[in-house]
Amino acid sequence: MVLSRVSTEGQDLTQQTDEVLREVYKDGYTDSNIVIIEDKESAIQLSEEERHGFNKMKEYISTNPNINCVFIDHHSNIQ
């Protein structure tokens, strides 16, 4: 499973997902056994309940016992 998240509209979600997928492929996973969850939302301004991508990942893991690894990418513009 891949969880890719960005905090702002100016960040490129596709680029970040592609970066994570390069690592996933290096570890031997293929497209047929990869689940991708992408989300644009601020982790700082949201409670855990409001983090839709994170919650979607947790729900998917809890209902799919075959998930054995999660790759996560998060970039932030915090300065």
PDB file of N, CA, C and O in Angstrom:
ATOM      1  N   MET A   1       0.847  -1.172   0.000  1.00  0.00           N
ATOM      2  CA  MET A   1       0.000   0.000   0.000  1.00  0.00           C
ATOM      3  C   MET A   1       0.890   1.231   0.000  1.00  0.00           C
ATOM      4  O   MET A   1       1.921   1.273   0.671  1.00  0.00           O
ATOM      5  N   VAL A   2       0.476   2.227  -0.761  1.00  0.00           N
ATOM      6  CA  VAL A   2       1.177   3.504  -0.838  1.00  0.00           C
ATOM      7  C   VAL A   2       0.227   4.596  -0.366  1.00  0.00           C
ATOM      8  O   VAL A   2      -0.889   4.715  -0.872  1.00  0.00           O
ATOM      9  N   LEU A   3       0.669   5.392   0.601  1.00  0.00           N
ATOM     10  CA  LEU A   3      -0.072   6.578   1.021  1.00  0.00           C
ATOM     11  C   LEU A   3       0.787   7.788   0.686  1.00  0.00           C
ATOM     12  O   LEU A   3       1.879   7.958   1.228  1.00  0.00           O
ATOM     13  N   SER A   4       0.293   8.607  -0.194  1.00  0.00           N
ATOM     14  CA  SER A   4       1.005   9.818  -0.612  1.00  0.00           C
ATOM     15  C   SER A   4       0.126  11.010  -0.283  1.00  0.00           C
ATOM     16  O   SER A   4      -1.049  11.046  -0.649  1.00  0.00           O
ATOM     17  N   ARG A   5       0.706  11.997   0.419  1.00  0.00           N
ATOM     18  CA  ARG A   5      -0.079  13.134   0.868  1.00  0.00           C
ATOM     19  C   ARG A   5       0.726  14.416   0.745  1.00  0.00           C
ATOM     20  O   ARG A   5       1.922  14.452   1.038  1.00  0.00           O
ATOM     21  N   VAL A   6       0.056  15.450   0.313  1.00  0.00           N
ATOM     22  CA  VAL A   6       0.655  16.780   0.295  1.00  0.00           C
ATOM     23  C   VAL A   6      -0.238  17.719   1.083  1.00  0.00           C
ATOM     24  O   VAL A   6      -1.423  17.452   1.279  1.00  0.00           O
ATOM     25  N   SER A   7       0.351  18.830   1.537  1.00  0.00           N
ATOM     26  CA  SER A   7      -0.375  19.764   2.389  1.00  0.00           C
ATOM     27  C   SER A   7      -0.971  20.941   1.645  1.00  0.00           C
ATOM     28  O   SER A   7      -1.912  21.571   2.129  1.00  0.00           O
ATOM     29  N   THR A   8      -0.432  21.245   0.469  1.00  0.00           N
ATOM     30  CA  THR A   8      -0.904  22.430  -0.245  1.00  0.00           C
ATOM     31  C   THR A   8      -1.226  22.096  -1.692  1.00  0.00           C
ATOM     32  O   THR A   8      -0.735  21.110  -2.240  1.00  0.00           O
ATOM     33  N   GLU A   9      -2.052  22.925  -2.296  1.00  0.00           N
ATOM     34  CA  GLU A   9      -2.401  22.739  -3.707  1.00  0.00           C
ATOM     35  C   GLU A   9      -1.184  22.935  -4.606  1.00  0.00           C
ATOM     36  O   GLU A   9      -1.150  22.402  -5.715  1.00  0.00           O
ATOM     37  N   GLY A  10      -0.192  23.685  -4.153  1.00  0.00           N
ATOM     38  CA  GLY A  10       0.988  23.947  -4.963  1.00  0.00           C
ATOM     39  C   GLY A  10       1.944  22.771  -5.062  1.00  0.00           C
ATOM     40  O   GLY A  10       2.820  22.761  -5.926  1.00  0.00           O
ATOM     41  N   GLN A  11       1.790  21.784  -4.195  1.00  0.00           N
ATOM     42  CA  GLN A  11       2.668  20.621  -4.227  1.00  0.00           C
ATOM     43  C   GLN A  11       2.149  19.601  -5.234  1.00  0.00           C
ATOM     44  O   GLN A  11       0.946  19.508  -5.477  1.00  0.00           O
ATOM     45  N   ASP A  12       3.065  18.845  -5.812  1.00  0.00           N
ATOM     46  CA  ASP A  12       2.733  17.891  -6.871  1.00  0.00           C
ATOM     47  C   ASP A  12       2.545  16.501  -6.290  1.00  0.00           C
ATOM     48  O   ASP A  12       3.517  15.807  -5.992  1.00  0.00           O
ATOM     49  N   LEU A  13       1.306  16.102  -6.133  1.00  0.00           N
ATOM     50  CA  LEU A  13       0.980  14.798  -5.566  1.00  0.00           C
ATOM     51  C   LEU A  13       1.463  13.657  -6.458  1.00  0.00           C
ATOM     52  O   LEU A  13       1.971  12.652  -5.962  1.00  0.00           O
ATOM     53  N   THR A  14       1.308  13.810  -7.757  1.00  0.00           N
ATOM     54  CA  THR A  14       1.735  12.757  -8.691  1.00  0.00           C
ATOM     55  C   THR A  14       3.226  12.503  -8.585  1.00  0.00           C
ATOM     56  O   THR A  14       3.660  11.352  -8.561  1.00  0.00           O
ATOM     57  N   GLN A  15       4.012  13.565  -8.520  1.00  0.00           N
ATOM     58  CA  GLN A  15       5.468  13.420  -8.412  1.00  0.00           C
ATOM     59  C   GLN A  15       5.835  12.671  -7.136  1.00  0.00           C
ATOM     60  O   GLN A  15       6.694  11.790  -7.158  1.00  0.00           O
ATOM     61  N   GLN A  16       5.198  13.011  -6.040  1.00  0.00           N
ATOM     62  CA  GLN A  16       5.497  12.341  -4.779  1.00  0.00           C
ATOM     63  C   GLN A  16       5.098  10.872  -4.810  1.00  0.00           C
ATOM     64  O   GLN A  16       5.824  10.020  -4.297  1.00  0.00           O
ATOM     65  N   THR A  17       3.957  10.573  -5.403  1.00  0.00           N
ATOM     66  CA  THR A  17       3.543   9.181  -5.524  1.00  0.00           C
ATOM     67  C   THR A  17       4.543   8.417  -6.383  1.00  0.00           C
ATOM     68  O   THR A  17       4.912   7.291  -6.051  1.00  0.00           O
ATOM     69  N   ASP A  18       4.979   9.015  -7.469  1.00  0.00           N
ATOM     70  CA  ASP A  18       5.969   8.365  -8.340  1.00  0.00           C
ATOM     71  C   ASP A  18       7.272   8.093  -7.598  1.00  0.00           C
ATOM     72  O   ASP A  18       7.898   7.054  -7.807  1.00  0.00           O
ATOM     73  N   GLU A  19       7.686   9.018  -6.730  1.00  0.00           N
ATOM     74  CA  GLU A  19       8.903   8.817  -5.938  1.00  0.00           C
ATOM     75  C   GLU A  19       8.760   7.600  -5.024  1.00  0.00           C
ATOM     76  O   GLU A  19       9.680   6.790  -4.913  1.00  0.00           O
ATOM     77  N   VAL A  20       7.619   7.477  -4.379  1.00  0.00           N
ATOM     78  CA  VAL A  20       7.385   6.337  -3.495  1.00  0.00           C
ATOM     79  C   VAL A  20       7.305   5.041  -4.307  1.00  0.00           C
ATOM     80  O   VAL A  20       7.848   4.014  -3.902  1.00  0.00           O
ATOM     81  N   LEU A  21       6.625   5.098  -5.451  1.00  0.00           N
ATOM     82  CA  LEU A  21       6.503   3.892  -6.277  1.00  0.00           C
ATOM     83  C   LEU A  21       7.864   3.366  -6.728  1.00  0.00           C
ATOM     84  O   LEU A  21       8.045   2.154  -6.848  1.00  0.00           O
ATOM     85  N   ARG A  22       8.810   4.245  -6.978  1.00  0.00           N
ATOM     86  CA  ARG A  22      10.163   3.783  -7.334  1.00  0.00           C
ATOM     87  C   ARG A  22      10.732   2.897  -6.219  1.00  0.00           C
ATOM     88  O   ARG A  22      11.356   1.873  -6.496  1.00  0.00           O
ATOM     89  N   GLU A  23      10.515   3.290  -4.969  1.00  0.00           N
ATOM     90  CA  GLU A  23      10.990   2.489  -3.836  1.00  0.00           C
ATOM     91  C   GLU A  23      10.194   1.189  -3.702  1.00  0.00           C
ATOM     92  O   GLU A  23      10.753   0.138  -3.388  1.00  0.00           O
ATOM     93  N   VAL A  24       8.901   1.270  -3.941  1.00  0.00           N
ATOM     94  CA  VAL A  24       8.042   0.087  -3.872  1.00  0.00           C
ATOM     95  C   VAL A  24       8.490  -0.952  -4.896  1.00  0.00           C
ATOM     96  O   VAL A  24       8.600  -2.136  -4.577  1.00  0.00           O
ATOM     97  N   TYR A  25       8.745  -0.512  -6.118  1.00  0.00           N
ATOM     98  CA  TYR A  25       9.205  -1.431  -7.170  1.00  0.00           C
ATOM     99  C   TYR A  25      10.572  -2.016  -6.827  1.00  0.00           C
ATOM    100  O   TYR A  25      10.825  -3.189  -7.104  1.00  0.00           O
ATOM    101  N   LYS A  26      11.453  -1.220  -6.229  1.00  0.00           N
ATOM    102  CA  LYS A  26      12.771  -1.720  -5.818  1.00  0.00           C
ATOM    103  C   LYS A  26      12.626  -2.865  -4.813  1.00  0.00           C
ATOM    104  O   LYS A  26      13.447  -3.782  -4.786  1.00  0.00           O
ATOM    105  N   ASP A  27      11.577  -2.804  -3.987  1.00  0.00           N
ATOM    106  CA  ASP A  27      11.347  -3.842  -2.992  1.00  0.00           C
ATOM    107  C   ASP A  27      10.606  -5.052  -3.562  1.00  0.00           C
ATOM    108  O   ASP A  27      10.265  -5.977  -2.824  1.00  0.00           O
ATOM    109  N   GLY A  28      10.358  -5.045  -4.875  1.00  0.00           N
ATOM    110  CA  GLY A  28       9.808  -6.225  -5.532  1.00  0.00           C
ATOM    111  C   GLY A  28       8.301  -6.254  -5.709  1.00  0.00           C
ATOM    112  O   GLY A  28       7.758  -7.241  -6.206  1.00  0.00           O
ATOM    113  N   TYR A  29       7.618  -5.197  -5.316  1.00  0.00           N
ATOM    114  CA  TYR A  29       6.164  -5.161  -5.514  1.00  0.00           C
ATOM    115  C   TYR A  29       5.859  -4.785  -6.966  1.00  0.00           C
ATOM    116  O   TYR A  29       6.640  -4.097  -7.623  1.00  0.00           O
ATOM    117  N   THR A  30       4.705  -5.252  -7.450  1.00  0.00           N
ATOM    118  CA  THR A  30       4.278  -4.947  -8.812  1.00  0.00           C
ATOM    119  C   THR A  30       2.929  -4.233  -8.776  1.00  0.00           C
ATOM    120  O   THR A  30       2.264  -4.197  -7.740  1.00  0.00           O
ATOM    121  N   ASP A  31       2.534  -3.668  -9.910  1.00  0.00           N
ATOM    122  CA  ASP A  31       1.262  -2.939  -9.978  1.00  0.00           C
ATOM    123  C   ASP A  31       0.078  -3.787  -9.516  1.00  0.00           C
ATOM    124  O   ASP A  31      -0.887  -3.258  -8.964  1.00  0.00           O
ATOM    125  N   SER A  32       0.148  -5.087  -9.740  1.00  0.00           N
ATOM    126  CA  SER A  32      -0.981  -5.943  -9.393  1.00  0.00           C
ATOM    127  C   SER A  32      -1.173  -6.099  -7.884  1.00  0.00           C
ATOM    128  O   SER A  32      -2.249  -6.502  -7.441  1.00  0.00           O
ATOM    129  N   ASN A  33      -0.149  -5.786  -7.091  1.00  0.00           N
ATOM    130  CA  ASN A  33      -0.315  -5.907  -5.638  1.00  0.00           C
ATOM    131  C   ASN A  33      -0.036  -4.596  -4.895  1.00  0.00           C
ATOM    132  O   ASN A  33       0.407  -4.603  -3.746  1.00  0.00           O
ATOM    133  N   ILE A  34      -0.300  -3.474  -5.568  1.00  0.00           N
ATOM    134  CA  ILE A  34      -0.114  -2.161  -4.952  1.00  0.00           C
ATOM    135  C   ILE A  34      -1.458  -1.437  -4.888  1.00  0.00           C
ATOM    136  O   ILE A  34      -2.187  -1.369  -5.878  1.00  0.00           O
ATOM    137  N   VAL A  35      -1.769  -0.905  -3.727  1.00  0.00           N
ATOM    138  CA  VAL A  35      -2.940  -0.052  -3.530  1.00  0.00           C
ATOM    139  C   VAL A  35      -2.404   1.350  -3.288  1.00  0.00           C
ATOM    140  O   VAL A  35      -1.547   1.540  -2.424  1.00  0.00           O
ATOM    141  N   ILE A  36      -2.895   2.339  -4.038  1.00  0.00           N
ATOM    142  CA  ILE A  36      -2.419   3.715  -3.899  1.00  0.00           C
ATOM    143  C   ILE A  36      -3.541   4.576  -3.330  1.00  0.00           C
ATOM    144  O   ILE A  36      -4.662   4.577  -3.838  1.00  0.00           O
ATOM    145  N   ILE A  37      -3.218   5.306  -2.271  1.00  0.00           N
ATOM    146  CA  ILE A  37      -4.131   6.283  -1.697  1.00  0.00           C
ATOM    147  C   ILE A  37      -3.413   7.627  -1.747  1.00  0.00           C
ATOM    148  O   ILE A  37      -2.315   7.773  -1.210  1.00  0.00           O
ATOM    149  N   GLU A  38      -4.036   8.602  -2.394  1.00  0.00           N
ATOM    150  CA  GLU A  38      -3.460   9.942  -2.508  1.00  0.00           C
ATOM    151  C   GLU A  38      -4.418  10.948  -1.877  1.00  0.00           C
ATOM    152  O   GLU A  38      -5.638  10.806  -1.965  1.00  0.00           O
ATOM    153  N   ASP A  39      -3.839  11.976  -1.234  1.00  0.00           N
ATOM    154  CA  ASP A  39      -4.693  12.971  -0.598  1.00  0.00           C
ATOM    155  C   ASP A  39      -3.969  14.305  -0.499  1.00  0.00           C
ATOM    156  O   ASP A  39      -2.764  14.365  -0.255  1.00  0.00           O
ATOM    157  N   LYS A  40      -4.731  15.366  -0.695  1.00  0.00           N
ATOM    158  CA  LYS A  40      -4.233  16.725  -0.491  1.00  0.00           C
ATOM    159  C   LYS A  40      -4.972  17.307   0.694  1.00  0.00           C
ATOM    160  O   LYS A  40      -6.137  17.691   0.584  1.00  0.00           O
ATOM    161  N   GLU A  41      -4.290  17.372   1.837  1.00  0.00           N
ATOM    162  CA  GLU A  41      -4.892  17.937   3.031  1.00  0.00           C
ATOM    163  C   GLU A  41      -3.797  18.269   4.034  1.00  0.00           C
ATOM    164  O   GLU A  41      -2.733  17.649   4.030  1.00  0.00           O
ATOM    165  N   SER A  42      -4.050  19.219   4.867  1.00  0.00           N
ATOM    166  CA  SER A  42      -3.089  19.655   5.868  1.00  0.00           C
ATOM    167  C   SER A  42      -3.171  18.772   7.102  1.00  0.00           C
ATOM    168  O   SER A  42      -4.237  18.648   7.707  1.00  0.00           O
ATOM    169  N   ALA A  43      -2.074  18.168   7.475  1.00  0.00           N
ATOM    170  CA  ALA A  43      -2.053  17.340   8.682  1.00  0.00           C
ATOM    171  C   ALA A  43      -2.038  18.203   9.935  1.00  0.00           C
ATOM    172  O   ALA A  43      -2.495  17.766  10.991  1.00  0.00           O
ATOM    173  N   ILE A  44      -1.529  19.394   9.834  1.00  0.00           N
ATOM    174  CA  ILE A  44      -1.426  20.271  11.000  1.00  0.00           C
ATOM    175  C   ILE A  44      -2.790  20.821  11.387  1.00  0.00           C
ATOM    176  O   ILE A  44      -3.114  20.902  12.572  1.00  0.00           O
ATOM    177  N   GLN A  45      -3.580  21.192  10.411  1.00  0.00           N
ATOM    178  CA  GLN A  45      -4.847  21.852  10.677  1.00  0.00           C
ATOM    179  C   GLN A  45      -6.011  20.891  10.871  1.00  0.00           C
ATOM    180  O   GLN A  45      -7.117  21.325  11.194  1.00  0.00           O
ATOM    181  N   LEU A  46      -5.786  19.609  10.682  1.00  0.00           N
ATOM    182  CA  LEU A  46      -6.880  18.643  10.776  1.00  0.00           C
ATOM    183  C   LEU A  46      -6.702  17.711  11.967  1.00  0.00           C
ATOM    184  O   LEU A  46      -5.580  17.363  12.333  1.00  0.00           O
ATOM    185  N   SER A  47      -7.801  17.317  12.560  1.00  0.00           N
ATOM    186  CA  SER A  47      -7.747  16.286  13.589  1.00  0.00           C
ATOM    187  C   SER A  47      -7.557  14.938  12.893  1.00  0.00           C
ATOM    188  O   SER A  47      -7.683  14.839  11.672  1.00  0.00           O
ATOM    189  N   GLU A  48      -7.259  13.925  13.658  1.00  0.00           N
ATOM    190  CA  GLU A  48      -7.071  12.601  13.057  1.00  0.00           C
ATOM    191  C   GLU A  48      -8.332  12.137  12.329  1.00  0.00           C
ATOM    192  O   GLU A  48      -8.247  11.495  11.282  1.00  0.00           O
ATOM    193  N   GLU A  49      -9.484  12.459  12.875  1.00  0.00           N
ATOM    194  CA  GLU A  49     -10.747  12.057  12.250  1.00  0.00           C
ATOM    195  C   GLU A  49     -10.963  12.735  10.898  1.00  0.00           C
ATOM    196  O   GLU A  49     -11.665  12.191  10.045  1.00  0.00           O
ATOM    197  N   GLU A  50     -10.378  13.903  10.688  1.00  0.00           N
ATOM    198  CA  GLU A  50     -10.551  14.653   9.444  1.00  0.00           C
ATOM    199  C   GLU A  50      -9.524  14.300   8.373  1.00  0.00           C
ATOM    200  O   GLU A  50      -9.619  14.795   7.250  1.00  0.00           O
ATOM    201  N   ARG A  51      -8.569  13.476   8.687  1.00  0.00           N
ATOM    202  CA  ARG A  51      -7.524  13.092   7.732  1.00  0.00           C
ATOM    203  C   ARG A  51      -8.026  11.938   6.877  1.00  0.00           C
ATOM    204  O   ARG A  51      -7.841  10.768   7.211  1.00  0.00           O
ATOM    205  N   HIS A  52      -8.660  12.289   5.774  1.00  0.00           N
ATOM    206  CA  HIS A  52      -9.361  11.305   4.953  1.00  0.00           C
ATOM    207  C   HIS A  52      -8.436  10.236   4.374  1.00  0.00           C
ATOM    208  O   HIS A  52      -8.772   9.053   4.413  1.00  0.00           O
ATOM    209  N   GLY A  53      -7.284  10.626   3.841  1.00  0.00           N
ATOM    210  CA  GLY A  53      -6.367   9.642   3.272  1.00  0.00           C
ATOM    211  C   GLY A  53      -5.860   8.668   4.315  1.00  0.00           C
ATOM    212  O   GLY A  53      -5.816   7.461   4.078  1.00  0.00           O
ATOM    213  N   PHE A  54      -5.476   9.195   5.478  1.00  0.00           N
ATOM    214  CA  PHE A  54      -4.991   8.364   6.580  1.00  0.00           C
ATOM    215  C   PHE A  54      -6.081   7.398   7.043  1.00  0.00           C
ATOM    216  O   PHE A  54      -5.817   6.218   7.271  1.00  0.00           O
ATOM    217  N   ASN A  55      -7.295   7.903   7.179  1.00  0.00           N
ATOM    218  CA  ASN A  55      -8.399   7.052   7.625  1.00  0.00           C
ATOM    219  C   ASN A  55      -8.772   6.009   6.578  1.00  0.00           C
ATOM    220  O   ASN A  55      -9.126   4.880   6.916  1.00  0.00           O
ATOM    221  N   LYS A  56      -8.690   6.391   5.312  1.00  0.00           N
ATOM    222  CA  LYS A  56      -8.957   5.421   4.239  1.00  0.00           C
ATOM    223  C   LYS A  56      -7.922   4.300   4.296  1.00  0.00           C
ATOM    224  O   LYS A  56      -8.257   3.131   4.103  1.00  0.00           O
ATOM    225  N   MET A  57      -6.659   4.659   4.563  1.00  0.00           N
ATOM    226  CA  MET A  57      -5.601   3.660   4.676  1.00  0.00           C
ATOM    227  C   MET A  57      -5.885   2.728   5.855  1.00  0.00           C
ATOM    228  O   MET A  57      -5.806   1.509   5.702  1.00  0.00           O
ATOM    229  N   LYS A  58      -6.209   3.269   7.011  1.00  0.00           N
ATOM    230  CA  LYS A  58      -6.486   2.438   8.191  1.00  0.00           C
ATOM    231  C   LYS A  58      -7.662   1.498   7.940  1.00  0.00           C
ATOM    232  O   LYS A  58      -7.610   0.324   8.307  1.00  0.00           O
ATOM    233  N   GLU A  59      -8.722   2.011   7.314  1.00  0.00           N
ATOM    234  CA  GLU A  59      -9.886   1.173   7.018  1.00  0.00           C
ATOM    235  C   GLU A  59      -9.520   0.053   6.047  1.00  0.00           C
ATOM    236  O   GLU A  59      -9.926  -1.094   6.233  1.00  0.00           O
ATOM    237  N   TYR A  60      -8.757   0.389   5.019  1.00  0.00           N
ATOM    238  CA  TYR A  60      -8.365  -0.620   4.031  1.00  0.00           C
ATOM    239  C   TYR A  60      -7.535  -1.715   4.689  1.00  0.00           C
ATOM    240  O   TYR A  60      -7.746  -2.899   4.429  1.00  0.00           O
ATOM    241  N   ILE A  61      -6.591  -1.320   5.543  1.00  0.00           N
ATOM    242  CA  ILE A  61      -5.747  -2.302   6.231  1.00  0.00           C
ATOM    243  C   ILE A  61      -6.580  -3.191   7.145  1.00  0.00           C
ATOM    244  O   ILE A  61      -6.361  -4.401   7.210  1.00  0.00           O
ATOM    245  N   SER A  62      -7.537  -2.590   7.850  1.00  0.00           N
ATOM    246  CA  SER A  62      -8.333  -3.383   8.794  1.00  0.00           C
ATOM    247  C   SER A  62      -9.257  -4.386   8.102  1.00  0.00           C
ATOM    248  O   SER A  62      -9.662  -5.374   8.714  1.00  0.00           O
ATOM    249  N   THR A  63      -9.593  -4.146   6.841  1.00  0.00           N
ATOM    250  CA  THR A  63     -10.495  -5.055   6.128  1.00  0.00           C
ATOM    251  C   THR A  63      -9.784  -5.924   5.091  1.00  0.00           C
ATOM    252  O   THR A  63     -10.418  -6.746   4.430  1.00  0.00           O
ATOM    253  N   ASN A  64      -8.476  -5.746   4.948  1.00  0.00           N
ATOM    254  CA  ASN A  64      -7.698  -6.521   3.967  1.00  0.00           C
ATOM    255  C   ASN A  64      -6.461  -7.098   4.638  1.00  0.00           C
ATOM    256  O   ASN A  64      -5.419  -6.445   4.677  1.00  0.00           O
ATOM    257  N   PRO A  65      -6.561  -8.313   5.166  1.00  0.00           N
ATOM    258  CA  PRO A  65      -5.441  -8.902   5.911  1.00  0.00           C
ATOM    259  C   PRO A  65      -4.211  -9.198   5.060  1.00  0.00           C
ATOM    260  O   PRO A  65      -3.159  -9.535   5.605  1.00  0.00           O
ATOM    261  N   ASN A  66      -4.315  -9.081   3.749  1.00  0.00           N
ATOM    262  CA  ASN A  66      -3.172  -9.357   2.884  1.00  0.00           C
ATOM    263  C   ASN A  66      -2.181  -8.205   2.814  1.00  0.00           C
ATOM    264  O   ASN A  66      -1.089  -8.374   2.271  1.00  0.00           O
ATOM    265  N   ILE A  67      -2.530  -7.037   3.349  1.00  0.00           N
ATOM    266  CA  ILE A  67      -1.607  -5.896   3.349  1.00  0.00           C
ATOM    267  C   ILE A  67      -0.465  -6.210   4.308  1.00  0.00           C
ATOM    268  O   ILE A  67      -0.696  -6.468   5.489  1.00  0.00           O
ATOM    269  N   ASN A  68       0.770  -6.190   3.801  1.00  0.00           N
ATOM    270  CA  ASN A  68       1.903  -6.511   4.659  1.00  0.00           C
ATOM    271  C   ASN A  68       2.931  -5.383   4.752  1.00  0.00           C
ATOM    272  O   ASN A  68       3.945  -5.511   5.439  1.00  0.00           O
ATOM    273  N   CYS A  69       2.661  -4.283   4.055  1.00  0.00           N
ATOM    274  CA  CYS A  69       3.621  -3.184   4.069  1.00  0.00           C
ATOM    275  C   CYS A  69       2.922  -1.907   3.614  1.00  0.00           C
ATOM    276  O   CYS A  69       2.075  -1.931   2.720  1.00  0.00           O
ATOM    277  N   VAL A  70       3.289  -0.796   4.241  1.00  0.00           N
ATOM    278  CA  VAL A  70       2.760   0.503   3.849  1.00  0.00           C
ATOM    279  C   VAL A  70       3.935   1.428   3.579  1.00  0.00           C
ATOM    280  O   VAL A  70       4.815   1.593   4.424  1.00  0.00           O
ATOM    281  N   PHE A  71       3.945   2.026   2.401  1.00  0.00           N
ATOM    282  CA  PHE A  71       4.941   3.030   2.045  1.00  0.00           C
ATOM    283  C   PHE A  71       4.243   4.380   2.111  1.00  0.00           C
ATOM    284  O   PHE A  71       3.178   4.557   1.519  1.00  0.00           O
ATOM    285  N   ILE A  72       4.829   5.328   2.821  1.00  0.00           N
ATOM    286  CA  ILE A  72       4.198   6.626   3.007  1.00  0.00           C
ATOM    287  C   ILE A  72       5.152   7.717   2.556  1.00  0.00           C
ATOM    288  O   ILE A  72       6.350   7.676   2.834  1.00  0.00           O
ATOM    289  N   ASP A  73       4.592   8.696   1.851  1.00  0.00           N
ATOM    290  CA  ASP A  73       5.378   9.867   1.469  1.00  0.00           C
ATOM    291  C   ASP A  73       4.627  11.106   1.940  1.00  0.00           C
ATOM    292  O   ASP A  73       3.432  11.257   1.684  1.00  0.00           O
ATOM    293  N   HIS A  74       5.324  11.967   2.615  1.00  0.00           N
ATOM    294  CA  HIS A  74       4.733  13.234   3.065  1.00  0.00           C
ATOM    295  C   HIS A  74       5.790  14.316   2.944  1.00  0.00           C
ATOM    296  O   HIS A  74       6.875  14.206   3.515  1.00  0.00           O
ATOM    297  N   HIS A  75       5.472  15.341   2.210  1.00  0.00           N
ATOM    298  CA  HIS A  75       6.335  16.509   2.100  1.00  0.00           C
ATOM    299  C   HIS A  75       5.566  17.686   2.664  1.00  0.00           C
ATOM    300  O   HIS A  75       4.355  17.799   2.477  1.00  0.00           O
ATOM    301  N   SER A  76       6.263  18.539   3.339  1.00  0.00           N
ATOM    302  CA  SER A  76       5.598  19.687   3.947  1.00  0.00           C
ATOM    303  C   SER A  76       6.329  20.968   3.583  1.00  0.00           C
ATOM    304  O   SER A  76       7.545  20.970   3.390  1.00  0.00           O
ATOM    305  N   ASN A  77       5.584  22.042   3.494  1.00  0.00           N
ATOM    306  CA  ASN A  77       6.181  23.358   3.234  1.00  0.00           C
ATOM    307  C   ASN A  77       6.396  24.142   4.513  1.00  0.00           C
ATOM    308  O   ASN A  77       6.544  25.364   4.472  1.00  0.00           O
ATOM    309  N   ILE A  78       6.414  23.468   5.635  1.00  0.00           N
ATOM    310  CA  ILE A  78       6.604  24.152   6.919  1.00  0.00           C
ATOM    311  C   ILE A  78       8.020  24.712   6.958  1.00  0.00           C
ATOM    312  O   ILE A  78       8.992  24.025   6.640  1.00  0.00           O
ATOM    313  N   GLN A  79       8.108  25.974   7.356  1.00  0.00           N
ATOM    314  CA  GLN A  79       9.432  26.611   7.424  1.00  0.00           C
ATOM    315  C   GLN A  79       9.723  27.102   8.810  1.00  0.00           C
ATOM    316  O   GLN A  79      10.790  27.665   9.055  1.00  0.00           O
TER     317      GLN A  79
END
